[in-house]
Amino acid sequence: MPKRDQKSFMRGAIILTIAAIFVKILSAVYRVPYQNIVGDVGFYIYQQVYPLYGIAVALSTYGFPIIISKLVAEREGDRLHVETIARLSFTIISVLGAGLFAFIFFGADTMAKYMGDVGLTPMIQIVAFSFLLMPFLTVWRGTFQGVGDMVPTAISQVIEQLIRVGSILLFSYMMIEKGYSLYVAGASAMVGSLAGSLVGMLVLYVFIRKRHSTIKLSLLRKNGFYKREIRLLVVQGTAICVSGMLLVLLQLVDSFQLYSGLIQAGLGDLEAKIAKGIYDRGQPLLQLGTVAAVSLSLTLVPLVTSAFQKNRQQQVREYMRLAVKVSVTIGLAATVGLINIMDAVNVMLFENSEGSFVLSIFCVSILFSSVILTFSGILQSINKDIIPALAVVIGVFVKYIGNMLLVPSYGTAGAAISTVLALGVIMVTLALYIRKQLKMPFIQTTFLYKALFSMLTMTVALQIWRVVTEHFLFSYDMDRLQMTVLALSSVVIGAFVFIYTMMKVNLFTEEEWMQIPFGDKMRRMNQKRK
């Protein structure tokens, strides 16, 4: 690739990465005001159906566009090839989208019954329409990425998410203000999600008309058998999609099992809905914590890819190890820090401290999911797409069995434990496979000791600060504003103490700091203090 093209590609990749991070952060943050608008029961209603929409988003954003872009990039300058791949992809994904639409729309009543709440039926039917937009979003994004033009995909994702979040909050607020039921508010939120997808599609259509007007999306009629292309789309595309749907699939298992399990355990309808809504508070916390860890660790994956393509096995091992160390470090800090201040964060975001113990258990998932997503990115970069997908399937099965065994006895705490167990199984499965590939331990014992010491130091600092605020600044029984001050100040103090300690104990080497984003600046700051 010429230097100019390579620079342009890297610039586009950075833009796409920034857009993806923004979208993920917004996807987590909007749930807080939404929960404040509709309450725990309204949040339960929304979260029961959301995983189905999350599947549509994953299919149109991750796996299939990536594979389409690879196929297009093989002969980027060949207009006929690009158009053929676009039409072939559109044909396959249209069949998939139509099939999923029919399955979900006409099976909505059955799904709602299995979830234990027939009032969810209209919401499920609304979500089904998002699968009809999937072929357009998928193929256009994949085509643009294949020709090295990342800007349309990035802009469409950002605008789609902004419209979606704005519509969800506006529509649900209007429904509540006008006195409609929480189920109507939930349905309006799903309409808002659909509106976001539709606008995202229209943005891509405008770009395709301006930049690639000769590419027309239609079903492939040309004779020819595209065995390799079909295999890549179906097998690899599905594998990457499944890996990207990890957290959504675990939520889907809870949608079908948790509420009905709580009812069977003896809770009343309203009690079970409130309990599930409180449990679902963990989702935005998990997303935010995971984004923080993965955003840094995945910046190292291109280095793994480059070294792998050049057959530099030692560099592959070094970059793999560093990516894992970064995800473990940030994931551990986010997990332990959040557990230390969970009740304050709970009150700050959701008005009360209900379910703080369950949420603390659930937040162990931040560490595991951060490492898993890093493992998946590494394996996909060395063309091992199937392994993460198989691990996810195993994990979903563990989650299903875990819910069956634990929810009847332990309620939402059992569901949180089963999520942690499922993610733990996935993490260990991928770790064993990568260890086999590396032929050496990728986490050294000394690193773990230093990371744990940094974590314990942060914990001590946070607990001391908690005592100070309760006895000298505020009272033991703090209100929401005071809890907000405690939570935000604790984040700053915890982050400072953890970073300071890990630099003092040399958690990363000089060479490793040079590879980590902003690592060189932190290294120089540390040297000045010395």
N, C-alpha and C positions, 0 to 999 in steps of 0.2 A: 504494500500500500504506500503510495507517495506520501511524503511528509505532510504536505498541505492537507491531503485527504485524511491522514491519520489524526492531525490536529483537529480537523473539523469533526471527525467521528468522536474523539475524546471529549470535545466541547459539548457535543450533543448528548453523549452518555452522562456527563456531569449534570446537564440540564434535566435529563430524564430521572436521574437519581434524586436530585433535589425535589423535583415534582412528586416523586413517589413518597419521599419522607414527609413532605407537606401534607399529602393526601392521608397518610397513615396517622399523622398527629391529629389532623382535623377529624378523622374517623373516630378517634378515641375521645377527643375533647367535647364534641357536640353532645355526647350522651349524658354529660353532667347537667347542662341546662335542660335537656329533654326530661331527665328523671325529676328535676326540680319542678317542671311544669306538670307532669302527669302523675308523679308519686310512684311508690313501689309497685302498686298493682298495674299501673299504666306501663311501667318499665318492664314488668313481667310479660305483658301482652306483646310489646314490641320485640323483646328479646326471644320470644317463642318462635317468631316468624323470620326474624332477621337472618338466621343462618342460611335460609333458602336464597335470599337476595345475595348474601355473601358468596355463595357458590357461583351465581351468575357473574358477579364482579371478578372472581378469581379466574373463571373460564375466559372472560373477555380481556383480561389484563395480563395474566402471567403466561401459562404454558403455551397456548396456541399462537399468540402473537410472536413469541420467541421463536418457535419452530418455523412459522411463516417467514419471519425475517431472515432466518438462516437459508431457507430455500430461495428466497428472492435474491439474497446477497451473492449466491453462487454465480449468477450471471446477471449482475445488476444492470449492465448496459443493454441487455437484450430485452427490448420492449415486449416482444411476443412471449418470451419466457416469463416475464413479470406478470403479464396479463393472464397467462395460462395458470400460473401458481395461484393468482388471486381468485380466478374462477373455480379452480379445483378446491381450494380452501373454502370458498364461499358455499360450494355445493355440499361438502362434507359437514361443515359447521351448521349450515341451514337445516340439514336433516337432524343433527344432534339437537339444535335449538328448538325445532318444531316438536321433536319427540319429548324433550323435557317440559316444554310448555304444556303439551297435551297431558302428560303424566301428572304434572302438578295441578293444572287447572281443573281437570276432570276428577282427579283424585284428592282434591282439597278437603272434601268432607271426611273422607276416610283418614287422611293425615290428621285432621283436627281431632277426630275421635281417638286416634292412637295417642295424641298429645294429651287427651283428657279434657279438652275444652272446645266444643263445637262452635263457640263464638268466634274462633280464629279463622273459620272457613273463608269469609270474604277477603281477609287480609292475605291469605295464602293464594287465592285466585288473582289478586292484584299483582303480587310478586311474580306470578307465572309469566306475565307479559314481558318482564325484563329479559327472558330467554329468547324472545322474538327479535330483540335488538342486538343480541349477542353476535350474530354473523357479521353485521356491519362494523361494529366496534372492533371485533377481533381482526378481521381481514384488513381493514384500513390501517389499524395500528401496526400490524405486522408488515404491511407493505411499506409504509413510511420508514419503519425501523430498518427494513431490509435494504433500502436505498440510502441509508445513513442520515435520514432526515428525522431527528428525534423531537424537534420542536412541536409539530402538530400533536403527537402523542402526549407530550408533557402538558401542552396548553389544554387539550381536551380533558385530560384527567383532572387538572386543577379546576377548570370551569365546571365540569361535571360534579365534582365534590362540593364546590361552593354553592351551586344551585341546589344540590341534594340536601345539604345541611341547612341552608337557609329555608328551603321549602318545608322540611321536616319540622323545624322549630316554629315557623310561622303558622303552618296549617294546624299543627297540634295545639298551639296556643289559642288560635281562633276557635277551634272546636270546643276546647275546655271553657273558654270565656262565654261561648254561646249556650253552654249547658248540655252539650252532647255527651254521650257515654264515652268511657275510656276506650272501648272497642272501636268506636267511630274515630276517635283521635288517633288510634293505632293505624287504622285503615288510611287516614289522611296522611300519616307519616310515610306509609308505603307508596302512596301516590306521589309524594314528594321525592322519594327515592327514584321512582320511575321517571319523573320529570328531569332529574339530574342526568340519568342515562340517555334520555332522548336529546337533551341539549348537548351532551358530549358527542353523540352521534352526528348531530347537525354541524358542530364545529369541525369534525373530521370531514364531513361532506364538503364544506366550504373549502377546506385545504385541498382535498382531492380534486375538486373542480379547477382550482387555481394552478396547481402544480403538476397534476397527473390526469388531465382531463380525458386522455385516451383510454384510461383504465376504467372499464365498466364492470360492475358487479352483476353477474347473472349466472345461472346454472350452467355447468360445463356440458356442452353438446358435442364438442370435437371428439372424434374417435381417437382412442389411444389408451394405453394402460399404464398408469403411473404408480406402479407397485411400490417403489422406493419412497416416493413423496407421500403416498397414502399411509405407509407404515410409519414414517417419521411423524406425520401429523397425528395419527391415532395413538400410537404407542408412546412416543416421547412426549408429545403434547399432553396426553392424559397424565403421564407420570409427573411432569412438572406441575401440572394443575393440582394434582393430589397433594404434592409436597406443599404447594402454596396455600392449600385449603386446610392445613392442619388444625389451626385454632377454630376455624369455622365448623369443621366436622365434629370436633369435641363439643362445641356448643349445640350442634344439631342432636347429638346423643342426649344431652341434657334436656333439650326441648321435648324429646319423645319419652324420656324416662323420669325426670326429676319431679315435675308437678304431679303426675299420676302416681309416682312412688310415694310422695308425701301424703297424698290422699289415702292411699292404701295403708300407710303407717298410722293413720288415725287423725290427721289434721283436717280441719274444716276447709271448705273451698277458699274462703277469703284468707284464712291463715296460710294455706299452701301458696296462694298467689303472692302474698306479701313476702313469705320466706324465699320464694324463687326470685322475686324482684330484688330483694336485698342481696341474695347470692350473686345476681347478675351485675351488681356494682363492681365486682372484680374484673369484668371484661375491659373497661377503659383503663384500669390500673395496669392490667397485664399488657395491653397494647402499648401504652406509653413507656413502660419499663423496657419492653422488648425492643421498641423502635430505638431507644437510646443506645442499647447495647449493640444491636445489629447494624445500625447506621455506620458505626466505626469499624466493626469487624469485617463487614462485607466490602469495605473499600480496599481491603487487602486481597480479595478474591481475584481481581484482574491480574495481580502479580502472580498468583498461583497459575492462572490460565496461561499467561505469557511464558512462565518457566516450563510448564507442561508441554506447550507447543514446541519449545526449543529443546525438549528432552533433557532439561537440567534437573535431574531428580533430587539432588541435594537442596537446590533452591526451592523446589516444590515442597519438600519436607519442612524447610525453615519457615516459609510463608504460611503453610498450613498450621504449623505449631503456633505461630504468632497470632494468626486470626482466632484460633481457639483460646489462647491466653487472654486476648482482648475481650472476647465475649464472656469468658468466665469472670474476669475482673469486674467489668461493668455490670453484668448480670447479678453477680454476688452483692455488689455495693447497692444496686437498686432494690434487690430483694430484702436484704437485711435492714437497709435504711428504712424502707417502707413499713416493714413489720414493726420496727421500733416506734414509729409515729402513726400507726394505723388508725387508732381512735381519733387522733387530731385530724388526719386526712379525711376520714369518714365524715366527721362533723363539718369540716370545711367544704367538702364537695356535695354531700348528700343530706346535710342538716341534722343528722343524729348519728350516734355511734352503734346503731343496731348491726349485728353481724360482724363486728370487728374481729372476733376470734376466727370465724370461718374465712373471712377475707385474708387474714394473716396466713392461714394454711394455703389458701388458693394462690397467694402471691409467691410461694416457692416456685410456681410455674414460670415466673419471670426468668429465673436462672436457667431452668431446663429448656424453655422454649428459645431463649437467646442462643444457647449452645447448639440446639437442634437446627435452627435456621442458618447458623454459620456452617455447620456440618453439611447441610443440604446445598448451600451455595458452593462450597468447596467441591463436593462430589459432582454437582452439575457442571462445574468448570473443567473437570477432567473426564467428561462424557460418561458419568456413572449416574444417569438420571433415574434409573429404575430402583436403585437401592433406597434412596430416601422415601420414595412412594411406597415400597414394600414395608418399610419401617413404620410409616404412618398408618397403613392398614392394620398392622399388628397392634399399634397403640390404640387405635379406635376400638378394636376388639377388646383390649384390656380395659378401656374406659367403660364399655358396655357391661362387661362382666362385673367390674368394680362397682358400678351403680347398682346393679342387681343385688349384690351382696351387702353393700354398705349403707345405701340410702334408707332401707327399712329400719335399720337400727340407729343410725347416726344422722339422718336427715341431710341437710345441706352440707354439713361437715363431711359426711360420707362422700358426697358428690365432689367436694373440693379435694379430698384425699384421692379419689379415683382419678381425677384429672392429673394430679401430681404423679401418681403411680404410672399412668399411661405415658406421660411425657418422660418420666424416668426410664421406662422401658425403651422408648424410641431413642433417647439420648445414648443409653448404653449400647443398643444395637448398632447405631451409627459409629459410636466411639470404637467398638471392637473391630468394625470393618475398616475404619480409617487407620487404626493401629496396625492392622494387618498390612495395609497398603504402605504405611510409613516404615514398617519393620523396626520400629523403635517407639518408646513412650513419647507421646506428644505433650504430656504435662508432667513436669518434674516435681518430685516431692518437696524440694526447697521452694518452688514457686507456690505450691499449695500452702505451706507453712507461712510464707510471707503474706499471701492473700488473706489467710485466716487471721493473722495478727493485725493486719490493717482493718479488717472487719470488726474485730473485737475492740480495737482502739476507738473506732467510730461509734460503736455501740455504747461504750463507757461515756464518751463525750455527749452523746444524745441523751442518755439517762441522767447525767449530771445537769444538763440544760433543762430537762423536764422538771427535775426537782427544784431548780432555781426559779423557773416560771411559776410553778405551783405555790411555792412558799414565799417568794419575795416580790414577784411582778404581778401575778394574778392570784386567784383563789383555786382551790382544788376543783371546785365545780365551775369550770369555765364555760362561757357562752360561745356562740359560733364565731364571732369576730376574734375573740381571744384564742380560740382553737386555730383559726386561720393564721394568726400571728405566730403561734407556736409551730404549726406545720411548716410554714414558709421559712421561718428562721432556722428550723431544724434541718431543712433541706440544704441551706447554705452552709451551716456548721458541719453537718455530716459530710457533705461533698469536700469541703476544705480539709477536714481532718483525714478523710480517707486518702485523698490525693497527696497530701503532705506526708502521711505515713508511708504510702506505697513508694514514694520517691526516696524517702530516707532509707528504706530497707532494700532499695534497688530491685523492685519487683520486675522491672524490664531492664535489659542491657542498653548500653549506649546505642548500639546498632539497631536494636528494636525500636527505640524511641524515634529514630530517624525515619522509620517506615510508617509509624502511626500518624494519622492526621493531627496536626497541632502538637505532635510529640516533640519536635525539635525546639519549639518555643518554650514548652514546659521544661525541657532539659536545660535550656539556657537560663531560665529563671531559677532553677534549682542550683545551678552552678554559681550564680550571682550571690545566692544566700550563703553558700559555703565560703 
